[in-house]
Amino acid sequence: MFHSALGFLKAVGKHWWTLLSCAVLTIIGVIAAAMHSNLWIVWLSSAAAFILLQIASFLAWKDEHEKFEQQFSDTEIEPEKARPDI
């Protein structure tokens, strides 16, 4: 699990960096250059970066959740120990 907020931020940053280097922002830049426009590119790029940040947060959570699930599935509980003594 994330042992601190800093660990979560590092995981999000790693995923966000990967997502920011995808073709989304490149395509926005190429369209803006073809249209010779500057105003809307700032807003659209900011919106795309924010959406990618949300996706990066989910991916960081998903990675941690899969580690937890794997750790939980590796520890098997014996049936007789799972039942309480009455």
N, C-alpha and C positions, 0 to 999 in steps of 0.2 A: 504494500500500500504506500501511498504518498506519505512520507514521514514529515513533510512540512509543506507550507504553501510554496516555498521556493522550489521544491521538487516538482510540484504540479506546474508551476510557471515554466520550469525548464522543459518539461515534457510537452507542454502546449507550444512553447517557442520552437521546439524541434519540428513539430508537425506543421506549425504555421509557416515556418521558413520554407519547408518543402512545398506547401500549397501555394505560397506567394510566387514561387519560381515556376508555377505552371503557366499554361498558355492564356489564362483568363485575362491577366493584366496586359499581356503582350497584344492580344487581340483588341482590347480597349484602346491601347496606345496607337495601334495601326489605324483603326477606324478614326480616331481623333486627328491623327496626322493627315489622313485623306480628306477629312472634312474641314481642316484648318480651324479647329475649335479648341478653346482652352477652358472655358467656363464649366461645361458639363463633365469634362474628364476628371476634374478634381472630385466632384460628388460621386460619380460612378465608380471611380477607383477606390474612394473611401468606403463606399457601400460594399464593393466586392471584397475589400480587405476585412471589413467587419464580418461579413458572412463567412469568409474563410477562417477567421478567428473562432467563430462559433463551431465550425466543423473541426478545427484543430482541437478545441476543448473537448468535443465529443470523442475524437480519436484518442486523446490522452486518457480520458476516463475509460474508454473501451479497452485499451491496452492493460490498464491496471485491473480492470474487472476480469479480463481473461486470465491474468496472472493469479488473481484470487481464486477463480473457479478451478484453475489447474491445481493449485495448492490444496484446495478443499477436496477435489476428486482424488488426489493422491493419498490422502489420509482416510483410510477406510475404517469404519467403526464396526467392531465385531457385534453381531446381532445380540449376543447375550449381555454385552456391556451397554448396549443401547437401551435395554429395558430397565426401568427402575425396580429396585427391590421393594416388594410390598410385604 
